[in-house]
């Protein structure tokens, strides 16, 4: 598992769909009653950083 900027927690509503897991973007690890999600595909962080820059630049 590749971690970029540490392990990321994902809210329950976001994690209900298995699209991201099926696509290999996130992975999960059950820890007792909790499930911890981690980012497997670090390029997603670059995409989100880029999107955030565009949003800031447009003042949205």
Phi and psi in degrees as GROMACS dihedral restraints (atoms count N, CA, C in turn):
[ dihedral_restraints ]
;  ai    aj    ak    al  type     phi  dphi    fc
    3     4     5     6     1   -98.9    20    10
    4     5     6     7     1   129.7    20    10
    6     7     8     9     1  -112.8    20    10
    7     8     9    10     1   134.2    20    10
    9    10    11    12     1  -118.4    20    10
   10    11    12    13     1   120.1    20    10
   12    13    14    15     1    59.4    20    10
   13    14    15    16     1    36.2    20    10
   15    16    17    18     1    82.3    20    10
   16    17    18    19     1   179.0    20    10
   18    19    20    21     1   -77.7    20    10
   19    20    21    22     1   137.0    20    10
   21    22    23    24     1  -104.7    20    10
   22    23    24    25     1   133.3    20    10
   24    25    26    27     1   -87.7    20    10
   25    26    27    28     1   143.5    20    10
   27    28    29    30     1  -122.9    20    10
   28    29    30    31     1   133.3    20    10
   30    31    32    33     1   -64.6    20    10
   31    32    33    34     1   157.3    20    10
   33    34    35    36     1   -60.6    20    10
   34    35    36    37     1   -43.0    20    10
   36    37    38    39     1   -61.2    20    10
   37    38    39    40     1   -42.3    20    10
   39    40    41    42     1   -65.1    20    10
   40    41    42    43     1   -36.7    20    10
   42    43    44    45     1   -85.1    20    10
   43    44    45    46     1    -8.7    20    10
   45    46    47    48     1   -60.5    20    10
   46    47    48    49     1   -40.5    20    10
   48    49    50    51     1   -74.8    20    10
   49    50    51    52     1   144.5    20    10
   51    52    53    54     1  -100.6    20    10
   52    53    54    55     1    13.8    20    10
   54    55    56    57     1   -59.4    20    10
   55    56    57    58     1   -46.8    20    10
   57    58    59    60     1   -67.3    20    10
   58    59    60    61     1   -38.3    20    10
   60    61    62    63     1   -69.2    20    10
   61    62    63    64     1   -44.8    20    10
   63    64    65    66     1   -61.1    20    10
   64    65    66    67     1   -34.7    20    10
   66    67    68    69     1   -79.5    20    10
   67    68    69    70     1    -7.9    20    10
   69    70    71    72     1    80.9    20    10
   70    71    72    73     1    19.8    20    10
   72    73    74    75     1   -85.7    20    10
   73    74    75    76     1   -39.3    20    10
   75    76    77    78     1  -125.7    20    10
   76    77    78    79     1   161.0    20    10
   78    79    80    81     1  -130.6    20    10
   79    80    81    82     1   159.2    20    10
   81    82    83    84     1  -128.6    20    10
   82    83    84    85     1   153.0    20    10
   84    85    86    87     1  -138.8    20    10
   85    86    87    88     1   121.0    20    10
   87    88    89    90     1   -79.5    20    10
   88    89    90    91     1   129.8    20    10
   90    91    92    93     1  -126.3    20    10
   91    92    93    94     1    94.6    20    10
   93    94    95    96     1    56.5    20    10
   94    95    96    97     1  -112.7    20    10
   96    97    98    99     1   -94.6    20    10
   97    98    99   100     1    -1.9    20    10
   99   100   101   102     1  -106.4    20    10
  100   101   102   103     1   153.9    20    10
  102   103   104   105     1  -119.2    20    10
  103   104   105   106     1   125.9    20    10
  105   106   107   108     1  -103.9    20    10
  106   107   108   109     1   127.8    20    10
  108   109   110   111     1  -102.9    20    10
  109   110   111   112     1   142.0    20    10
  111   112   113   114     1  -133.0    20    10
  112   113   114   115     1   150.6    20    10
  114   115   116   117     1   -80.1    20    10
  115   116   117   118     1   124.1    20    10
  117   118   119   120     1   -98.0    20    10
  118   119   120   121     1   -29.9    20    10
  120   121   122   123     1  -108.4    20    10
  121   122   123   124     1    95.0    20    10
  123   124   125   126     1   -64.6    20    10
  124   125   126   127     1   -20.7    20    10
  126   127   128   129     1   -65.3    20    10
  127   128   129   130     1   -18.2    20    10
  129   130   131   132     1   -62.2    20    10
  130   131   132   133     1   -35.8    20    10
  132   133   134   135     1   -63.1    20    10
  133   134   135   136     1   -41.8    20    10
  135   136   137   138     1   -61.1    20    10
  136   137   138   139     1   -42.4    20    10
  138   139   140   141     1   -61.3    20    10
  139   140   141   142     1   -46.0    20    10
  141   142   143   144     1   -66.0    20    10
  142   143   144   145     1   -37.6    20    10
  144   145   146   147     1   -61.3    20    10
  145   146   147   148     1   -43.6    20    10
  147   148   149   150     1   -62.4    20    10
  148   149   150   151     1   -46.1    20    10
  150   151   152   153     1   -61.2    20    10
  151   152   153   154     1   -40.5    20    10
  153   154   155   156     1   -64.0    20    10
  154   155   156   157     1   -39.3    20    10
  156   157   158   159     1   -63.1    20    10
  157   158   159   160     1   -42.5    20    10
  159   160   161   162     1   -63.3    20    10
  160   161   162   163     1   -44.1    20    10
  162   163   164   165     1   -62.7    20    10
  163   164   165   166     1   -44.5    20    10
  165   166   167   168     1   -62.7    20    10
  166   167   168   169     1   -42.5    20    10
  168   169   170   171     1   -63.9    20    10
  169   170   171   172     1   -32.2    20    10
  171   172   173   174     1   -88.8    20    10
  172   173   174   175     1    -4.4    20    10
  174   175   176   177     1    69.4    20    10
  175   176   177   178     1    29.8    20    10
